[in-house]
Amino acid sequence: MNSRNQPPEMVEFAMTTWRELDAGDDEHVGVFDPDTLEGLPVPAQRLLSAALPTGAPLDRVARLQMTGEIKLGSWWLRFTARQILWAGVGFVWAPVVGGRIIRFVGADALGPDTARLEFRFHDLFPVVRATGPDVARSAAGRLAAETVAWLPQQLTPQAGARWEPIDDRCAAVTLDAAGRDVRVEVAVDPVGRLEWVGIQRWKDSAKPPAEVPFGGSMHSVFRHSSGVGIAGSGTVGWEWHTPDQADGEFFRYRITDVSFGVAPETNAQLSSPQG
Protein backbone atom coordinates (compact mmCIF):
# COMPACT_ATOMS: atom_id res chain seq x y z
CA MET A 1 0.00 0.00 0.00
CA ASN A 2 1.38 3.39 -0.91
CA SER A 3 1.46 6.45 1.31
CA ARG A 4 -1.52 8.17 -0.25
CA ASN A 5 -3.85 5.33 0.80
CA GLN A 6 -2.57 5.06 4.37
CA PRO A 7 -3.45 7.66 7.03
CA PRO A 8 -0.43 9.95 7.54
CA GLU A 9 -0.39 9.47 11.33
CA MET A 10 -0.64 5.88 12.50
CA VAL A 11 1.11 3.78 15.12
CA GLU A 12 3.33 1.04 13.72
CA PHE A 13 1.18 -1.98 14.56
CA ALA A 14 -1.79 -0.39 12.80
CA MET A 15 0.26 0.31 9.68
CA THR A 16 1.07 -3.39 9.45
CA THR A 17 -2.56 -4.44 9.88
CA TRP A 18 -3.76 -1.81 7.40
CA ARG A 19 -1.35 -3.15 4.76
CA GLU A 20 -2.54 -6.72 5.37
CA LEU A 21 -6.18 -5.77 4.97
CA ASP A 22 -5.51 -3.47 2.02
CA ALA A 23 -3.70 -6.18 0.07
CA GLY A 24 -5.75 -9.18 1.03
CA ASP A 25 -9.00 -9.01 -0.91
CA ASP A 26 -7.83 -9.94 -4.39
CA GLU A 27 -10.32 -12.67 -5.23
CA HIS A 28 -13.05 -12.24 -7.82
CA VAL A 29 -16.31 -10.98 -6.34
CA GLY A 30 -19.76 -11.62 -7.77
CA VAL A 31 -22.46 -9.07 -8.43
CA PHE A 32 -25.72 -8.46 -6.62
CA ASP A 33 -28.77 -10.33 -7.94
CA PRO A 34 -32.02 -9.05 -6.36
CA ASP A 35 -33.74 -12.36 -7.11
CA THR A 36 -31.62 -13.91 -4.34
CA LEU A 37 -33.54 -11.86 -1.74
CA GLU A 38 -36.65 -13.99 -2.16
CA GLY A 39 -37.51 -15.70 1.10
CA LEU A 40 -35.54 -13.31 3.33
CA PRO A 41 -37.30 -11.51 6.19
CA VAL A 42 -39.18 -8.49 4.85
CA PRO A 43 -36.96 -5.93 6.68
CA ALA A 44 -33.87 -7.54 5.12
CA GLN A 45 -35.43 -7.35 1.66
CA ARG A 46 -36.22 -3.65 2.17
CA LEU A 47 -32.72 -2.88 3.42
CA LEU A 48 -30.82 -4.65 0.65
CA SER A 49 -33.11 -3.49 -2.14
CA ALA A 50 -32.56 0.13 -1.06
CA ALA A 51 -28.81 -0.20 -0.41
CA LEU A 52 -27.68 -2.19 -3.45
CA PRO A 53 -28.38 -1.54 -7.13
CA THR A 54 -28.73 -4.55 -9.39
CA GLY A 55 -25.30 -5.70 -10.55
CA ALA A 56 -23.35 -3.96 -7.75
CA PRO A 57 -20.07 -5.80 -7.05
CA LEU A 58 -20.24 -7.74 -3.79
CA ASP A 59 -17.10 -6.08 -2.44
CA ARG A 60 -15.65 -7.27 0.86
CA VAL A 61 -13.52 -4.21 1.65
CA ALA A 62 -14.56 -0.63 2.43
CA ARG A 63 -12.28 2.33 3.05
CA LEU A 64 -13.92 5.18 4.90
CA GLN A 65 -13.21 8.74 5.94
CA MET A 66 -15.21 10.28 8.76
CA THR A 67 -15.47 13.09 11.24
CA GLY A 68 -17.24 13.23 14.57
CA GLU A 69 -16.94 13.34 18.33
CA ILE A 70 -15.78 10.77 20.88
CA LYS A 71 -16.43 10.88 24.61
CA LEU A 72 -13.38 10.57 26.87
CA GLY A 73 -14.46 10.69 30.48
CA SER A 74 -16.95 13.56 30.64
CA TRP A 75 -15.44 15.41 27.63
CA TRP A 76 -16.55 15.21 24.02
CA LEU A 77 -13.57 15.68 21.67
CA ARG A 78 -13.68 16.13 17.92
CA PHE A 79 -11.92 13.64 15.67
CA THR A 80 -11.12 12.94 12.03
CA ALA A 81 -10.43 9.35 11.04
CA ARG A 82 -9.79 6.89 8.28
CA GLN A 83 -10.85 3.28 8.43
CA ILE A 84 -10.39 0.10 6.45
CA LEU A 85 -12.90 -2.71 6.95
CA TRP A 86 -12.62 -6.20 5.48
CA ALA A 87 -15.79 -8.17 6.22
CA GLY A 88 -15.12 -11.29 8.21
CA VAL A 89 -11.42 -10.52 8.66
CA GLY A 90 -10.68 -7.23 10.41
CA PHE A 91 -10.47 -3.46 10.49
CA VAL A 92 -8.27 -0.52 11.38
CA TRP A 93 -9.78 2.69 12.72
CA ALA A 94 -7.11 5.40 12.78
CA PRO A 95 -8.24 8.75 14.23
CA VAL A 96 -6.68 12.01 15.28
CA VAL A 97 -8.61 13.15 18.35
CA GLY A 98 -8.72 16.65 19.80
CA GLY A 99 -6.80 19.77 18.82
CA ARG A 100 -3.50 21.50 19.50
CA ILE A 101 -3.62 21.35 23.29
CA ILE A 102 -5.35 18.00 23.92
CA ARG A 103 -4.52 15.64 21.10
CA PHE A 104 -4.43 11.85 20.78
CA VAL A 105 -3.21 9.70 17.88
CA GLY A 106 -3.62 5.95 17.71
CA ALA A 107 -5.68 3.09 16.36
CA ASP A 108 -8.15 0.34 17.14
CA ALA A 109 -7.25 -2.67 14.98
CA LEU A 110 -8.27 -6.26 14.37
CA GLY A 111 -6.12 -8.17 11.93
CA PRO A 112 -5.63 -11.74 10.74
CA ASP A 113 -3.30 -12.46 13.66
CA THR A 114 -4.16 -10.17 16.54
CA ALA A 115 -6.29 -7.33 17.92
CA ARG A 116 -4.80 -4.27 19.54
CA LEU A 117 -5.83 -0.86 20.82
CA GLU A 118 -3.32 1.95 21.41
CA PHE A 119 -3.54 5.73 21.73
CA ARG A 120 -0.80 8.24 22.51
CA PHE A 121 -0.95 11.79 23.83
CA HIS A 122 0.45 14.02 21.08
CA ASP A 123 1.74 10.81 19.45
CA LEU A 124 4.39 10.57 22.20
CA PHE A 125 3.15 9.05 25.47
CA PRO A 126 0.90 5.96 25.53
CA VAL A 127 -2.33 6.57 27.44
CA VAL A 128 -4.26 3.45 26.34
CA ARG A 129 -2.73 0.14 25.29
CA ALA A 130 -4.48 -3.23 25.20
CA THR A 131 -4.26 -6.54 23.36
CA GLY A 132 -5.17 -10.18 23.92
CA PRO A 133 -8.19 -12.50 23.67
CA ASP A 134 -10.67 -10.13 25.32
CA VAL A 135 -9.71 -7.30 22.96
CA ALA A 136 -10.13 -9.66 19.99
CA ARG A 137 -13.51 -10.85 21.24
CA SER A 138 -14.79 -7.30 21.59
CA ALA A 139 -13.31 -6.29 18.24
CA ALA A 140 -15.14 -9.15 16.50
CA GLY A 141 -18.43 -7.65 17.69
CA ARG A 142 -17.45 -4.27 16.33
CA LEU A 143 -16.45 -5.84 13.01
CA ALA A 144 -19.86 -7.46 12.61
CA ALA A 145 -21.84 -4.34 13.56
CA GLU A 146 -19.81 -2.12 11.22
CA THR A 147 -20.14 -4.62 8.38
CA VAL A 148 -23.90 -4.14 8.66
CA ALA A 149 -23.50 -0.36 8.66
CA TRP A 150 -20.86 0.04 5.94
CA LEU A 151 -20.70 -3.10 3.78
CA PRO A 152 -24.27 -3.99 2.80
CA GLN A 153 -22.77 -6.06 -0.05
CA GLN A 154 -21.86 -8.64 2.60
CA LEU A 155 -25.39 -8.88 4.00
CA THR A 156 -26.66 -10.74 0.95
CA PRO A 157 -27.34 -14.49 0.77
CA GLN A 158 -24.77 -14.56 -2.03
CA ALA A 159 -22.13 -13.48 0.51
CA GLY A 160 -23.24 -16.09 3.04
CA ALA A 161 -25.22 -13.86 5.42
CA ARG A 162 -27.82 -15.76 7.44
CA TRP A 163 -31.03 -13.89 8.19
CA GLU A 164 -33.87 -14.62 10.61
CA PRO A 165 -37.14 -12.73 11.12
CA ILE A 166 -38.08 -10.81 14.24
CA ASP A 167 -41.08 -8.70 13.18
CA ASP A 168 -42.20 -6.42 10.35
CA ARG A 169 -39.59 -3.78 11.26
CA CYS A 170 -36.70 -5.84 12.63
CA ALA A 171 -34.62 -8.83 11.63
CA ALA A 172 -31.34 -10.44 12.68
CA VAL A 173 -28.34 -11.39 10.58
CA THR A 174 -25.53 -13.71 11.66
CA LEU A 175 -22.11 -12.92 10.21
CA ASP A 176 -18.70 -14.51 10.49
CA ALA A 177 -16.42 -12.02 12.25
CA ALA A 178 -12.81 -13.15 12.54
CA GLY A 179 -13.87 -16.73 13.15
CA ARG A 180 -16.77 -15.92 15.48
CA ASP A 181 -20.47 -16.01 14.62
CA VAL A 182 -21.99 -12.67 15.66
CA ARG A 183 -25.75 -12.06 15.60
CA VAL A 184 -26.69 -8.48 14.72
CA GLU A 185 -30.23 -7.19 15.14
CA VAL A 186 -31.33 -4.43 12.76
CA ALA A 187 -34.31 -2.15 12.37
CA VAL A 188 -35.28 -0.94 8.90
CA ASP A 189 -37.73 1.85 8.10
CA PRO A 190 -40.50 1.53 5.46
CA VAL A 191 -38.29 2.87 2.64
CA GLY A 192 -35.35 0.58 3.45
CA ARG A 193 -33.14 2.90 5.51
CA LEU A 194 -31.19 1.28 8.33
CA GLU A 195 -32.46 2.78 11.61
CA TRP A 196 -30.33 0.96 14.20
CA VAL A 197 -28.14 -2.07 14.85
CA GLY A 198 -27.65 -3.92 18.12
CA ILE A 199 -25.45 -6.75 19.37
CA GLN A 200 -24.21 -8.35 22.55
CA ARG A 201 -20.56 -7.22 22.66
CA TRP A 202 -17.82 -8.28 25.05
CA LYS A 203 -16.81 -5.54 27.48
CA ASP A 204 -13.70 -6.29 29.51
CA SER A 205 -14.27 -3.27 31.78
CA ALA A 206 -17.72 -4.48 32.85
CA LYS A 207 -17.90 -5.74 36.42
CA PRO A 208 -17.54 -8.65 35.97
CA PRO A 209 -16.39 -8.76 32.30
CA ALA A 210 -19.33 -9.86 30.19
CA GLU A 211 -21.25 -9.39 26.97
CA VAL A 212 -23.13 -6.09 27.21
CA PRO A 213 -25.82 -4.61 24.93
CA PHE A 214 -24.12 -2.42 22.33
CA GLY A 215 -25.53 -0.62 19.33
CA GLY A 216 -26.04 2.49 17.31
CA SER A 217 -28.66 4.58 15.59
CA MET A 218 -28.29 5.69 11.98
CA HIS A 219 -29.45 9.19 11.04
CA SER A 220 -28.72 9.41 7.30
CA VAL A 221 -27.57 7.53 4.20
CA PHE A 222 -24.27 8.13 2.41
CA ARG A 223 -24.67 7.20 -1.24
CA HIS A 224 -21.58 6.14 -3.19
CA SER A 225 -21.62 7.12 -6.86
CA SER A 226 -22.05 3.43 -7.75
CA GLY A 227 -25.44 3.60 -6.05
CA VAL A 228 -24.47 1.64 -2.93
CA GLY A 229 -25.91 3.23 0.22
CA ILE A 230 -24.33 2.96 3.67
CA ALA A 231 -24.97 4.47 7.10
CA GLY A 232 -23.93 8.09 6.72
CA SER A 233 -24.14 9.42 10.25
CA GLY A 234 -25.21 8.28 13.68
CA THR A 235 -24.43 7.61 17.32
CA VAL A 236 -22.96 4.54 19.04
CA GLY A 237 -22.80 3.32 22.62
CA TRP A 238 -23.00 0.67 25.30
CA GLU A 239 -26.14 -0.33 27.26
CA TRP A 240 -28.10 -0.27 24.01
CA HIS A 241 -31.89 -0.35 24.54
CA THR A 242 -31.52 -0.27 28.32
CA PRO A 243 -32.36 2.53 30.79
CA ASP A 244 -28.63 3.48 30.76
CA GLN A 245 -28.41 3.95 26.98
CA ALA A 246 -27.98 7.73 27.14
CA ASP A 247 -25.07 7.42 29.58
CA GLY A 248 -23.49 4.72 27.44
CA GLU A 249 -23.29 6.82 24.27
CA PHE A 250 -19.66 7.63 23.44
CA PHE A 251 -19.33 8.03 19.66
CA ARG A 252 -20.91 10.30 17.03
CA TYR A 253 -19.83 10.09 13.41
CA ARG A 254 -20.42 11.43 9.91
CA ILE A 255 -19.03 9.66 6.84
CA THR A 256 -17.31 12.00 4.37
CA ASP A 257 -16.04 9.49 1.79
CA VAL A 258 -16.04 5.78 0.98
CA SER A 259 -14.44 3.51 -1.59
CA PHE A 260 -14.93 -0.22 -2.12
CA GLY A 261 -12.86 -3.05 -3.51
CA VAL A 262 -9.22 -3.93 -3.96
CA ALA A 263 -7.51 -0.71 -5.05
CA PRO A 264 -8.69 2.72 -3.95
CA GLU A 265 -6.65 4.46 -6.64
CA THR A 266 -8.61 2.58 -9.31
CA ASN A 267 -11.92 2.67 -7.47
CA ALA A 268 -11.95 6.35 -6.49
CA GLN A 269 -15.37 7.58 -7.47
CA LEU A 270 -16.99 10.77 -6.34
CA SER A 271 -19.41 10.21 -3.49
CA SER A 272 -21.94 12.46 -1.84
CA PRO A 273 -23.95 12.49 1.39
CA GLN A 274 -27.68 11.93 1.19
CA GLY A 275 -29.99 12.83 4.02
HELIX and SHEET records of a PDB file:
HELIX    1   1 GLU A   12  GLY A   24  1                                  13    
HELIX    2   2 PRO A   34  LEU A   37  5                                   4    
HELIX    3   3 VAL A   42  ALA A   51  1                                  10    
HELIX    4   4 PRO A  133  TRP A  150  1                                  18    
HELIX    5   5 PRO A  152  LEU A  155  5                                   4    
HELIX    6   6 PRO A  157  ALA A  159  5                                   3    
HELIX    7   7 GLN A  245  GLY A  248  1                                   4    
SHEET    1   A13 PHE A 125  THR A 131  0                                        
SHEET    2   A13 ALA A 115  PHE A 121 -1                                        
SHEET    3   A13 ARG A 103  LEU A 110 -1                                        
SHEET    4   A13 GLY A  90  GLY A  98 -1                                        
SHEET    5   A13 TRP A  75  TRP A  86 -1                                        
SHEET    6   A13 VAL A  61  LEU A  72 -1                                        
SHEET    7   A13 GLU A 249  PHE A 260 -1                                        
SHEET    8   A13 GLY A 229  TRP A 238 -1                                        
SHEET    9   A13 ALA A 210  HIS A 224 -1                                        
SHEET   10   A13 LEU A 194  LYS A 203 -1                                        
SHEET   11   A13 ARG A 180  VAL A 188 -1                                        
SHEET   12   A13 CYS A 170  ALA A 177 -1                                        
SHEET   13   A13 ARG A 162  PRO A 165 -1                                        
SHEET    1   B10 PHE A 125  THR A 131  0                                        
SHEET    2   B10 ALA A 115  PHE A 121 -1                                        
SHEET    3   B10 ARG A 103  LEU A 110 -1                                        
SHEET    4   B10 GLY A  90  GLY A  98 -1                                        
SHEET    5   B10 TRP A  75  TRP A  86 -1                                        
SHEET    6   B10 VAL A  61  LEU A  72 -1                                        
SHEET    7   B10 GLU A 249  PHE A 260 -1                                        
SHEET    8   B10 GLY A 229  TRP A 238 -1                                        
SHEET    9   B10 ALA A 210  HIS A 224 -1                                        
SHEET   10   B10 SER A 271  GLN A 274 -1                                        
END                                                                             
